[in-house]
Amino acid sequence: MIELGGAQESANTGDLIKDVTEENFMADVVEASMEVPVIVDFWATWCGPCKTLGPMLETAVTKAKGAVKMAKIDVDQNQRLAQALAQQGLPLQSIPTVVAFVQGRPVDMFQGAVPASEIDAFIAKAIEAGGGDSSGGLDDAVAAAEEMLAEGAAEDAQQTFAAILQEEPHHAAAYAGLVRTYLAMDQLDQAEAALNGAPVEISKAPELEAVHAQIELAKQAAGVGPVAELTATVEAEPDNHQARLDLAKALHASGDVAGAVDQLLELFRRDREWNDGAAKAQLLTIFEALDAKDPVALSGRRKLSSMIFA
């Protein structure tokens, strides 16, 4: 288990998941939900989907490490309780029905068997509704790994990102961080393979879209020419669009992202349609690879927009 500041201690499973009856419903659901959200699984022994959903719920609740609890209610054994709750507005005619209780009242629900990703999202929403941290402290571990990567300790960062993903395979920020450790170690093929292996549930997450753009830019860097020679060519031939595009790629590869953006904006100004809009496409790739709040991205997007709508 990742043990960095803010991570919760693993709770005893017996305290997290309980069989609840009419006698202890008030204590183990209503009163307990005043402290942490309680996910109530209404099920029956004859219900096929219940047999699939129940273990998935238990796994997700256990993974939350005490940020949420679970109550299991057999509707056949607790018919009077089920009827009373139905009279109060809970639609329990169909099972399985799963209800999230926060601060003593139901705040969300779903019916039927659903994928694990939807269960995780449901529980995260319940935890947030209760004022908790649905990340289970893993965001602190991601921040620590990012700091390692920024300081040049790519291997240490890689180990930390991998450990986070063992606990939460769908943590998009950790997965993107893992891919970037390969880029930091100039292991482009491994970075691309890792990205291609991302779970489908997070494959379109902004963090992975950004690292995809970073990989594309890294591929381009392998074939660019010397900055000095390309600069001289562009100065001598201002309308040599290919040379200007190559210069922008070379500048980006050398770490001069702002310079690359300036050259691409100039290329767009001179001929926005050249090479099927290559200048705009390259700009968007660079912006995608940067943090949304990066000053270069903010300024570049603003300048590009003003040119488009001028």
Secondary structure as UniProt FT lines:
FT   TURN            5..6
FT   HELIX           13..16
FT   STRAND          17..19
FT   TURN            22..24
FT   HELIX           26..31
FT   HELIX           32..34
FT   STRAND          38..43
FT   TURN            45..46
FT   HELIX           48..63
FT   TURN            64..66
FT   STRAND          69..74
FT   TURN            75..78
FT   HELIX           79..87
FT   TURN            88..89
FT   STRAND          97..102
FT   TURN            103..104
FT   STRAND          105..111
FT   HELIX           116..129
FT   TURN            130..131
FT   TURN            134..137
FT   HELIX           138..150
FT   TURN            151..152
FT   HELIX           154..167
FT   TURN            169..170
FT   HELIX           172..184
FT   TURN            185..186
FT   HELIX           188..196
FT   HELIX           200..202
FT   TURN            203..204
FT   HELIX           206..221
FT   TURN            222..223
FT   HELIX           227..236
FT   TURN            238..239
FT   HELIX           241..253
FT   TURN            254..255
FT   HELIX           257..270
FT   TURN            272..273
FT   HELIX           274..289
FT   TURN            292..293
FT   HELIX           295..308
//
